[in-house]
Amino acid sequence: MLPLIIVASFFLLGWASTEDCPYDRLSTQHTFCRKPNLSCNIHHSGVRKRHIEEILKVHNLYRSGVAQGKESRALGGSLPKASNMMQMVRYLNTYCLSSQLIL
């Protein structure tokens, strides 16, 4: 009985100490689940509107190559053609924030 209580205590302590992160269902190491870096001196984040069109253009150019099966840098060789890979037509600030957190 005592081992069961000890195991249950560790489980409950671990569960109570974890903060909820909406992205932990994707990965426990997701960028948004990391604790903030207190030594970071960035006071402004975001992408200027004039850059969004360029980001979408470059993303869709790369996406097109992947969809056509032209990407050859994958592990094990080329990737297969995509049957229904949609273009990105809208840039979400979530993508921007996620990218900036990685840097």
Contacts in CASP RR format, 6 or more apart in sequence:
PFRMAT RR
TARGET T0000
AUTHOR 0000-0000-0000
METHOD contacts of the structure
MODEL  1
MLPLIIVASFFLLGWASTEDCPYDRLSTQHTFCRKPNLSCNIHHSGVRKR
HIEEILKVHNLYRSGVAQGKESRALGGSLPKASNMMQMVRYLNTYCLSSQ
LIL
21 30 0 8 1.000
21 32 0 8 1.000
21 33 0 8 1.000
22 32 0 8 1.000
23 30 0 8 1.000
23 31 0 8 1.000
23 32 0 8 1.000
23 33 0 8 1.000
24 30 0 8 1.000
24 33 0 8 1.000
27 33 0 8 1.000
31 98 0 8 1.000
31 101 0 8 1.000
31 102 0 8 1.000
32 97 0 8 1.000
32 98 0 8 1.000
32 101 0 8 1.000
34 101 0 8 1.000
42 100 0 8 1.000
45 96 0 8 1.000
45 97 0 8 1.000
45 100 0 8 1.000
46 93 0 8 1.000
46 96 0 8 1.000
46 97 0 8 1.000
46 100 0 8 1.000
47 55 0 8 1.000
47 91 0 8 1.000
47 93 0 8 1.000
47 96 0 8 1.000
52 91 0 8 1.000
55 91 0 8 1.000
56 88 0 8 1.000
56 89 0 8 1.000
56 91 0 8 1.000
59 88 0 8 1.000
60 87 0 8 1.000
60 88 0 8 1.000
63 85 0 8 1.000
63 87 0 8 1.000
63 88 0 8 1.000
65 71 0 8 1.000
66 79 0 8 1.000
66 82 0 8 1.000
66 85 0 8 1.000
67 81 0 8 1.000
67 82 0 8 1.000
67 85 0 8 1.000
68 81 0 8 1.000
68 82 0 8 1.000
69 78 0 8 1.000
69 79 0 8 1.000
69 80 0 8 1.000
69 81 0 8 1.000
69 82 0 8 1.000
70 78 0 8 1.000
71 78 0 8 1.000
71 79 0 8 1.000
72 78 0 8 1.000
END
